[in-house]
Amino acid sequence: MPLADMLTLAALAAAVALITPILGIYIHAVMEGERTLLSPVLRPAERLDATYIGEDGQKHHPVMLHRAIVGLAEECAALRFERFDQISQARAGGRSRRPGKGG
């Protein structure tokens, strides 16, 4: 693996390691019902009047996370792996290491 690819993967891992605790603190604050920076953005979700009955028998409002947040990370990883696969195939002379895909 080239040095540039290793540095990119290390930077991605560092970014994930940096963001994970911050997201954990934010999600904990939301679950506790505290007002957060994104409360004005998330308030419309409360207007849907979506509720569920919890284990305690009381009605609760669900926390809704937009799929785009997870989708963005998923797409970035997919593009990175696709590029890495193309580089690997080019270096192997067009031969793939996967069975049934060439040499």
ChimeraX attribute file (.defattr): number of C-alpha atoms within 10 A of each C-alpha:
attribute: neighborCount
match mode: 1-to-1
recipient: residues
	/A:1	8
	/A:2	8
	/A:3	8
	/A:4	9
	/A:5	13
	/A:6	11
	/A:7	11
	/A:8	12
	/A:9	14
	/A:10	12
	/A:11	12
	/A:12	14
	/A:13	12
	/A:14	11
	/A:15	11
	/A:16	12
	/A:17	11
	/A:18	11
	/A:19	11
	/A:20	11
	/A:21	11
	/A:22	11
	/A:23	11
	/A:24	11
	/A:25	11
	/A:26	16
	/A:27	15
	/A:28	12
	/A:29	13
	/A:30	16
	/A:31	12
	/A:32	9
	/A:33	12
	/A:34	11
	/A:35	10
	/A:36	13
	/A:37	9
	/A:38	10
	/A:39	13
	/A:40	10
	/A:41	9
	/A:42	16
	/A:43	10
	/A:44	10
	/A:45	16
	/A:46	13
	/A:47	8
	/A:48	9
	/A:49	10
	/A:50	13
	/A:51	13
	/A:52	12
	/A:53	11
	/A:54	10
	/A:55	7
	/A:56	7
	/A:57	8
	/A:58	9
	/A:59	12
	/A:60	12
	/A:61	16
	/A:62	14
	/A:63	15
	/A:64	10
	/A:65	11
	/A:66	9
	/A:67	8
	/A:68	9
	/A:69	9
	/A:70	10
	/A:71	11
	/A:72	11
	/A:73	11
	/A:74	12
	/A:75	11
	/A:76	12
	/A:77	14
	/A:78	12
	/A:79	11
	/A:80	14
	/A:81	12
	/A:82	12
	/A:83	13
	/A:84	15
	/A:85	14
	/A:86	13
	/A:87	14
	/A:88	16
	/A:89	14
	/A:90	12
	/A:91	11
	/A:92	12
	/A:93	9
	/A:94	14
	/A:95	13
	/A:96	17
	/A:97	13
	/A:98	8
	/A:99	7
	/A:100	7
	/A:101	9
	/A:102	9
	/A:103	11
